[in-house]
């Protein structure tokens, strides 16, 4: 088992998602949302990423963390973990924001729960042609349930949830392992209450 270095990823091109349920698969690529969202309701602790060797089919990234209740009330949560390999774009100076004509820098995406159609969106290019892209925001918030119970994760008062997810990176001709992890947590009213992206890099030996 190989543990990976974790760092907060605070600057990245992003997409603002329409809140109109009738057009929830359309993108507004002209604006950027808040990159990080924190909450006083709970804390994420003991976060680790481990690279697991597999057979000839690929490798697996295991994500583990705990959600620690900071209140004396119980709450239901929808939790998503998104593992991606994303192409990096460099700016000429540190004062410039990286830019690219590539509106979909995500080259590999594996999600938990495992349903990529929940992350498929459509945008129109400069010629008006529609193109399908993957973005790190689920269309169906209520899909982020506990697979063991078929219900939202219940965080009891002064308690914690221990969370595990596994993400497979299949071997391909141009193989890339995940370099980013995004954790999204929504409350029972489908409000996004926690959003954080992490850079993941292998430990140098």
C-alpha positions in Angstrom: 0.0 0.0 0.0 1.3 3.4 -0.9 0.2 6.5 0.9 -0.1 9.7 -1.2 0.7 13.3 -0.4 -2.3 15.5 0.1 -2.5 19.2 -0.4 -5.4 21.6 -0.7 -6.1 22.6 -4.3 -7.4 26.1 -4.2 -6.9 27.5 -7.8 -8.4 25.7 -10.7 -10.7 26.6 -13.6 -14.3 25.8 -12.6 -17.9 25.9 -13.9 -21.0 27.5 -12.4 -24.0 25.1 -12.5 -27.5 26.3 -13.2 -29.9 26.0 -10.3 -32.8 25.8 -12.8 -34.0 22.2 -12.4 -35.5 22.3 -15.9 -32.0 22.9 -17.4 -29.9 21.1 -14.9 -27.7 19.5 -17.6 -26.7 22.9 -19.0 -23.5 24.8 -18.1 -22.7 28.4 -17.7 -19.0 28.5 -18.5 -18.7 32.3 -18.1 -18.5 32.4 -14.3 -16.7 30.6 -11.6 -18.2 29.4 -8.3 -16.6 29.5 -4.8 -13.8 26.9 -4.9 -13.9 25.9 -1.3 -16.9 25.7 1.0 -16.6 25.0 4.8 -19.2 24.5 7.5 -19.5 24.8 11.3 -21.8 21.7 11.4 -19.0 19.1 11.1 -15.3 18.6 10.5 -13.5 16.4 8.0 -10.7 14.6 9.9 -8.3 11.7 9.4 -8.3 12.1 5.6 -6.0 9.7 3.8 -5.5 8.5 0.2 -3.9 5.2 -0.5 -2.8 3.7 -3.8 -3.6 0.0 -3.9 -1.8 -2.2 -6.4 -4.1 -4.4 -8.5 -3.8 -7.0 -11.2 -3.2 -6.3 -14.8 -6.4 -4.3 -15.2 -5.4 -1.2 -13.3 -4.8 0.4 -9.9 -7.1 1.6 -7.2 -7.2 4.8 -5.1 -8.7 4.3 -1.7 -10.1 7.4 0.1 -10.8 7.4 3.8 -12.0 10.1 6.1 -14.3 10.8 9.1 -17.2 13.3 9.3 -17.2 14.6 12.9 -20.4 16.2 14.2 -19.7 19.6 15.8 -23.3 20.0 17.1 -25.7 18.3 19.5 -28.2 17.6 16.7 -28.5 14.8 14.2 -28.4 15.5 10.5 -28.7 13.6 7.2 -26.0 14.1 4.6 -25.4 13.2 0.9 -21.8 12.5 0.3 -19.8 12.3 -3.0 -16.2 11.7 -3.7 -14.8 12.4 -7.2 -11.4 11.1 -8.3 -10.0 12.7 -11.4 -6.9 13.1 -13.5 -7.0 16.6 -14.9 -4.7 18.3 -17.4 -2.8 21.2 -15.9 -2.4 24.5 -17.7 0.4 26.8 -16.8 0.2 30.6 -17.0 3.2 32.7 -18.1 3.5 34.4 -14.7 2.1 33.7 -11.2 -0.2 36.7 -11.5 -2.1 35.2 -14.5 -4.9 32.7 -14.3 -4.3 29.6 -16.5 -6.5 29.6 -19.5 -7.3 27.1 -22.3 -9.7 26.5 -25.1 -10.2 23.0 -23.6 -13.4 23.4 -21.6 -13.2 19.9 -20.2 -9.7 19.4 -18.7 -11.0 16.2 -16.9 -9.3 13.3 -18.8 -10.2 10.6 -16.3 -13.1 10.6 -13.8 -14.3 7.9 -11.3 -17.0 8.8 -8.8 -18.5 7.4 -5.6 -21.3 6.6 -5.8 -20.4 5.1 -9.2 -22.7 6.7 -11.8 -20.9 8.9 -14.3 -24.2 9.9 -16.0 -24.8 12.0 -12.9 -21.9 14.2 -13.9 -22.6 14.6 -17.6 -23.4 18.1 -18.8 -23.8 19.8 -22.2 -22.3 23.1 -23.4 -22.3 24.8 -26.7 -19.0 25.8 -28.4 -18.4 29.0 -30.3 -20.0 27.4 -33.4 -23.2 26.5 -31.4 -22.4 22.8 -31.4 -23.4 20.9 -28.3 -20.7 18.8 -26.6 -20.9 16.5 -23.6 -18.4 17.1 -20.8 -18.0 15.8 -17.3 -18.0 18.2 -14.4 -17.5 17.7 -10.7 -21.1 18.4 -9.5 -23.9 15.8 -9.4 -27.2 16.5 -11.1 -29.0 14.2 -8.7 -28.0 15.3 -5.1 -30.0 12.5 -3.6 -27.8 9.9 -5.2 -25.1 10.4 -2.6 -26.6 7.9 -0.2 -25.2 5.2 2.1 -25.2 2.0 0.0 -25.6 -0.2 3.0 -28.9 1.5 4.1 -30.2 3.0 0.8 -30.7 6.3 2.7 -28.7 9.5 3.3 -25.8 9.2 5.7 -27.1 9.9 9.2 -24.6 11.9 11.4 -25.9 11.5 15.0 -25.4 14.2 17.6 -21.8 14.4 18.9 -20.9 11.4 16.7 -19.0 10.7 13.5 -19.2 8.9 10.2 -16.3 6.8 8.9 -16.3 6.9 5.1 -14.5 4.8 2.5 -14.5 4.9 -1.2 -12.5 3.1 -4.0 -11.7 4.5 -7.4 -10.3 2.3 -10.2 -7.9 3.7 -12.8 -7.8 1.1 -15.6 -4.5 0.6 -17.5 -4.7 2.2 -21.0 -2.1 3.1 -23.6 -1.7 6.6 -22.2 -2.1 5.6 -18.5 -2.7 8.3 -15.9 -3.4 7.9 -12.2 -5.7 10.3 -10.3 -4.1 13.7 -9.4 -7.2 15.3 -7.7 -9.9 14.4 -5.2 -13.0 16.4 -4.7 -15.3 15.9 -1.7 -18.8 17.2 -1.9 -21.3 17.0 1.0 -24.9 18.2 0.8 -27.5 18.6 3.7 -31.0 17.2 3.7 -32.3 20.2 1.8 -29.7 19.6 -1.0 -27.6 22.6 -0.1 -23.9 22.2 -0.7 -22.4 22.6 2.8 -18.9 21.3 2.1 -16.7 21.4 -1.0 -13.0 20.9 -1.0 -10.5 19.8 -3.7 -7.2 18.2 -2.9 -4.0 17.7 -5.0 -2.8 14.1 -4.8 0.8 13.3 -5.6 2.7 10.1 -5.1 5.3 10.0 -2.3 8.8 10.3 -3.8 11.1 7.4 -2.7 
